[in-house]
Amino acid sequence: MQKPPNLQKGDKVAIVSTARKLSLVELEYSLTIIKGWGLEPTFSDKLFAVDNQFAGTTAVRTANFQEALDNQEIKAIICAKGGYGTVKIIDNLDFTKFIKQPKWICGYSDVTVLHNHINQNFGIETLHSAMPLGFKDNTEAALTSLKESLFGVPQIYTCKANELNVVGEADGELVGGNLSIIYSLTGTKSQLNTKGKILFIEDLDEYLYHIDRMMMNIDRAGMLSELAGLVVGGMTDMNDNAVPYGKTAKEIILETVKKYKYPICFDFPAGHVNDNRTLIMGRNAHLKVSKEEIQLNFSNG
């Protein structure tokens, strides 16, 4: 994988929205944070366009993102929020200039479309990270991890073990993101080849039976059988039916993959959680799962 250049103080970063609409007022707190990092946040008037729930029509959102991709003065693109809509612009984007001069693409949730598409098709690293509209709720550690990742500081994470974890060690490129998005990209040009890689998954506000459906789908598509390891982040605010499904999201995931022989960790601090640590998607990582703790270390790139 190719690593975009580390940022330097004074660099310009573009704020875009590939999905849901937003207002300047909602953005103000995060702009102060980004400026405090020594960076210059910039955005187009298109950022505040409105088309029902979207940040402008598909054409407007495509144009806004394309401008940020092509502008050589922009050294990173940070998606302001998720929702739904990135998949509607992905095939309209021209990545020609981006491939020649890569820059960090940052965000999570619906931004998984960008992570998977770019990692798989162009071999360029991206950042699965907190997004500006969530900065107020994110922990200091989460925001620091984004800042340091942008500036090239290697991340080493240690967190508590979960009783469902499968112990072991693994090395491989870290890929993945939001489970619902990974599922929705199955069979498309954005689907990941996960062979020999460490897969990260997380999700929010899904019915438990749908977690099972998605896990069965990506397993049948061959995306789970040859992993080096599996990292499960937040499985947040899951829903059940009147007749209970009978298992938690974590238990459903473990049931799907327990036939395979690789390390698995649960409750990693990333995803739809306040302590949303930055993950370098496409970067080689070392995963160590023991009975006491989880360690995830990224190489220097």
C-alpha positions as CSV (number, residue, x, y, z in Angstrom):
1,M,0.0,0.0,0.0
2,Q,1.1,3.5,-0.7
3,K,1.2,6.0,2.2
4,P,0.1,9.6,1.6
5,P,2.6,12.2,2.8
6,N,2.6,13.2,6.4
7,L,1.0,16.6,7.1
8,Q,3.0,19.6,8.1
9,K,2.0,22.6,10.2
10,G,0.2,25.1,8.0
11,D,-1.2,22.5,5.6
12,K,-4.7,22.9,4.2
13,V,-7.3,20.2,4.9
14,A,-10.6,20.1,3.1
15,I,-13.9,19.4,5.0
16,V,-16.5,17.7,2.8
17,S,-19.7,15.7,3.2
18,T,-20.3,12.7,1.0
19,A,-23.6,11.9,2.7
20,R,-25.7,13.8,5.2
21,K,-26.4,17.6,5.2
22,L,-24.9,19.8,7.9
23,S,-24.6,23.5,8.9
24,L,-21.7,25.8,9.6
25,V,-22.8,26.1,13.3
26,E,-22.5,22.3,13.6
27,L,-19.0,22.5,12.2
28,E,-17.6,25.4,14.3
29,Y,-16.3,23.4,17.3
30,S,-14.3,21.0,15.1
31,L,-12.8,23.9,13.0
32,T,-11.3,25.2,16.2
33,I,-9.8,21.8,17.0
34,I,-8.3,21.4,13.6
35,K,-6.8,24.9,13.7
36,G,-5.4,24.1,17.1
37,W,-3.5,21.3,15.4
38,G,-1.7,23.9,13.2
39,L,-3.7,23.0,10.1
40,E,-5.9,25.2,7.9
41,P,-9.4,23.8,7.4
42,T,-11.1,24.8,4.2
43,F,-14.4,24.1,2.6
44,S,-16.5,25.1,-0.4
45,D,-19.9,26.7,-0.2
46,K,-21.2,23.4,-1.7
47,L,-20.6,21.8,1.8
48,F,-23.8,23.4,3.1
49,A,-26.0,22.5,0.1
50,V,-29.2,20.7,1.0
51,D,-31.2,18.1,-1.0
52,N,-33.6,16.5,1.5
53,Q,-31.3,14.5,3.9
54,F,-28.2,14.9,1.7
55,A,-25.5,17.6,1.6
56,G,-26.7,18.6,-1.8
57,T,-27.6,16.5,-4.9
58,T,-25.4,13.6,-6.0
59,A,-23.9,15.9,-8.6
60,V,-23.1,18.6,-6.0
61,R,-21.5,16.2,-3.6
62,T,-19.5,14.6,-6.4
63,A,-18.2,18.0,-7.5
64,N,-17.3,19.1,-4.0
65,F,-15.3,15.9,-3.4
66,Q,-13.7,16.0,-6.8
67,E,-12.5,19.6,-6.2
68,A,-10.8,18.5,-3.0
69,L,-9.3,15.4,-4.7
70,D,-7.8,17.5,-7.5
71,N,-6.6,20.5,-5.5
72,Q,-2.9,20.1,-5.0
73,E,-2.9,22.5,-2.1
74,I,-5.2,20.2,-0.1
75,K,-3.2,17.7,1.8
76,A,-6.0,15.7,3.5
77,I,-9.8,15.4,3.1
78,I,-11.8,14.9,6.2
79,C,-15.4,13.8,5.8
80,A,-17.6,15.9,8.2
81,K,-20.3,13.2,8.9
82,G,-21.7,9.9,7.7
83,G,-25.3,8.8,7.2
84,Y,-25.9,7.5,3.7
85,G,-24.9,8.7,0.3
86,T,-21.2,8.0,-0.4
87,V,-22.0,5.0,-2.6
88,K,-24.0,7.3,-4.8
89,I,-20.9,9.3,-5.8
90,I,-18.1,6.8,-5.8
91,D,-18.5,5.7,-9.4
92,N,-18.6,9.3,-10.6
93,L,-15.3,10.3,-9.1
94,D,-12.1,10.6,-11.1
95,F,-9.1,9.4,-9.0
96,T,-6.5,10.1,-11.7
97,K,-4.9,13.0,-9.9
98,F,-5.3,11.5,-6.5
99,I,-3.4,8.4,-7.6
100,K,-0.5,10.5,-8.7
101,Q,-0.5,12.7,-5.6
102,P,-2.3,10.8,-2.8
103,K,-3.7,12.6,0.3
104,W,-5.3,11.3,3.4
105,I,-9.0,10.5,3.2
106,C,-10.5,10.5,6.7
107,G,-13.8,9.4,8.3
108,Y,-15.8,6.3,9.3
109,S,-19.3,4.8,9.0
110,D,-20.6,5.6,5.5
111,V,-17.0,6.7,4.5
112,T,-16.2,2.9,4.5
113,V,-17.2,3.1,0.9
114,L,-14.1,5.3,0.2
115,H,-11.8,3.2,2.4
116,N,-12.7,0.0,0.7
117,H,-12.8,1.4,-2.8
118,I,-9.4,3.2,-2.5
119,N,-7.6,0.4,-0.5
120,Q,-8.8,-2.3,-3.0
121,N,-8.4,-0.5,-6.3
122,F,-5.6,2.0,-5.8
123,G,-3.5,0.5,-3.0
124,I,-3.5,3.7,-1.1
125,E,-3.8,4.0,2.7
126,T,-6.7,5.9,4.3
127,L,-7.7,6.8,7.9
128,H,-10.7,5.3,9.6
129,S,-11.2,8.1,12.1
130,A,-13.5,10.4,14.1
131,M,-15.4,13.0,12.0
132,P,-15.8,16.7,12.7
133,L,-19.5,16.6,13.7
134,G,-18.6,14.1,16.4
135,F,-15.6,15.9,17.8
136,K,-17.5,17.3,20.8
137,D,-18.3,13.8,22.0
138,N,-15.0,12.1,21.1
139,T,-12.4,11.4,23.8
140,E,-9.2,13.3,23.8
141,A,-7.4,10.0,23.0
142,A,-9.6,9.6,19.8
143,L,-8.8,13.1,18.6
144,T,-5.1,12.8,19.4
145,S,-4.9,9.6,17.5
146,L,-6.3,11.4,14.4
147,K,-4.0,14.3,14.7
148,E,-0.9,12.1,15.3
149,S,-1.9,9.8,12.4
150,L,-2.1,12.8,10.0
151,F,1.3,14.0,11.1
152,G,2.9,10.5,10.8
153,V,3.2,9.4,14.4
154,P,2.9,5.6,14.6
155,Q,-0.1,4.4,16.6
156,I,0.2,1.6,19.3
157,Y,-3.0,0.6,20.9
158,T,-3.6,-1.5,24.0
159,C,-7.0,-2.3,25.4
160,K,-8.8,-4.7,27.8
161,A,-9.5,-8.3,26.8
162,N,-13.0,-9.6,26.2
163,E,-14.1,-13.0,27.4
164,L,-15.1,-13.9,23.9
165,N,-11.7,-13.2,22.4
166,V,-9.7,-15.8,20.6
167,V,-6.1,-15.6,21.6
168,G,-3.3,-15.5,19.0
169,E,-1.1,-13.2,17.0
170,A,-1.4,-12.0,13.4
171,D,0.3,-9.7,10.9
172,G,-1.3,-8.2,7.8
173,E,-2.9,-5.1,6.2
174,L,-5.8,-3.8,8.2
175,V,-8.9,-3.3,6.1
176,G,-12.6,-3.0,6.5
177,G,-14.9,-0.6,8.4
178,N,-18.6,-0.5,8.9
179,L,-20.1,-4.0,8.5
180,S,-23.3,-2.8,6.8
181,I,-21.2,-1.0,4.2
182,I,-18.9,-3.9,3.7
183,Y,-22.0,-6.1,3.2
184,S,-23.5,-3.6,0.7
185,L,-20.3,-3.5,-1.4
186,T,-20.2,-7.3,-1.9
187,G,-20.1,-8.2,-5.5
188,T,-19.0,-4.6,-6.6
189,K,-15.7,-3.2,-7.8
190,S,-15.3,-1.9,-4.2
191,Q,-15.4,-5.3,-2.5
192,L,-12.2,-6.1,-0.5
193,N,-9.9,-9.0,-1.1
194,T,-9.4,-9.9,2.5
195,K,-7.0,-12.9,2.0
196,G,-4.2,-12.7,4.5
197,K,-5.4,-9.4,6.0
198,I,-6.7,-8.3,9.3
199,L,-10.4,-7.3,9.0
200,F,-11.9,-4.6,11.2
201,I,-15.7,-4.4,11.5
202,E,-18.1,-2.2,13.5
203,D,-21.7,-1.2,13.3
204,L,-24.6,0.8,14.8
205,D,-28.3,0.5,15.3
206,E,-28.8,-2.8,13.5
207,Y,-31.2,-5.6,14.2
208,L,-29.4,-8.7,15.5
209,Y,-30.8,-10.9,12.8
210,H,-29.4,-8.5,10.3
211,I,-25.9,-8.8,11.9
212,D,-26.3,-12.5,11.3
213,R,-27.4,-12.0,7.7
214,M,-24.5,-9.7,6.9
215,M,-21.9,-12.1,8.5
216,M,-23.3,-15.0,6.6
217,N,-23.2,-13.0,3.4
218,I,-19.6,-11.9,3.7
219,D,-18.6,-15.4,4.8
220,R,-20.3,-17.0,1.8
221,A,-18.5,-14.4,-0.4
222,G,-15.2,-15.8,0.9
223,M,-14.3,-12.7,2.9
224,L,-13.8,-14.4,6.3
225,S,-12.2,-17.8,5.6
226,E,-8.6,-16.7,4.9
227,L,-8.2,-13.7,7.2
228,A,-5.0,-13.2,9.3
229,G,-7.2,-11.9,12.1
230,L,-10.4,-10.2,13.0
231,V,-10.9,-7.0,15.0
232,V,-14.4,-6.1,16.1
233,G,-15.0,-2.5,17.2
234,G,-18.2,-1.0,18.7
235,M,-21.4,-3.0,18.1
236,T,-23.5,-0.1,19.4
237,D,-27.2,0.2,20.1
238,M,-28.2,-3.1,18.6
239,N,-32.0,-3.8,18.2
240,D,-34.0,-7.0,18.8
241,N,-37.4,-8.2,17.7
242,A,-40.4,-8.9,19.9
243,V,-39.3,-12.6,19.8
244,P,-35.6,-12.3,20.9
245,Y,-32.9,-13.5,18.6
246,G,-31.2,-15.2,21.5
247,K,-27.6,-13.9,20.9
248,T,-25.7,-10.7,21.2
249,A,-24.0,-9.2,18.1
250,K,-20.6,-10.3,19.4
251,E,-21.9,-13.9,19.9
252,I,-23.3,-13.9,16.4
253,I,-20.0,-12.8,14.9
254,L,-18.1,-15.4,16.9
255,E,-20.5,-18.1,15.9
256,T,-19.9,-17.3,12.2
257,V,-16.1,-17.3,12.4
258,K,-15.3,-19.8,15.2
259,K,-14.6,-22.5,12.6
260,Y,-11.6,-20.6,11.4
261,K,-8.2,-20.4,13.2
262,Y,-7.2,-16.8,13.6
263,P,-7.1,-14.4,16.5
264,I,-10.3,-12.4,17.2
265,C,-10.8,-9.5,19.5
266,F,-14.0,-7.7,20.6
267,D,-14.7,-4.2,21.9
268,F,-11.7,-2.6,20.2
269,P,-12.1,1.2,20.7
270,A,-13.2,2.2,17.2
271,G,-16.4,2.8,15.4
272,H,-19.6,4.4,16.7
273,V,-18.1,4.9,20.1
274,N,-16.8,8.1,21.7
275,D,-13.4,6.7,22.0
276,N,-13.1,6.2,18.3
277,R,-9.4,5.6,17.7
278,T,-7.9,6.2,14.3
279,L,-7.1,3.1,12.2
280,I,-4.7,3.2,9.2
281,M,-6.6,1.3,6.6
282,G,-4.3,-0.6,4.3
283,R,-1.3,-0.3,6.7
284,N,0.5,-3.4,7.9
285,A,-0.4,-4.0,11.5
286,H,0.5,-6.6,14.2
287,L,-2.4,-7.9,16.3
288,K,-1.8,-9.7,19.6
289,V,-4.7,-11.1,21.5
290,S,-4.0,-12.5,24.9
291,K,-6.3,-13.4,27.9
292,E,-5.2,-10.1,29.5
293,E,-5.2,-7.5,26.8
294,I,-5.3,-6.6,23.1
295,Q,-2.5,-5.0,21.3
296,L,-2.7,-3.4,17.8
297,N,0.5,-1.9,16.5
298,F,0.9,-0.2,13.1
299,S,4.2,-0.2,11.2
300,N,5.9,3.1,10.4
301,G,4.8,2.8,6.8
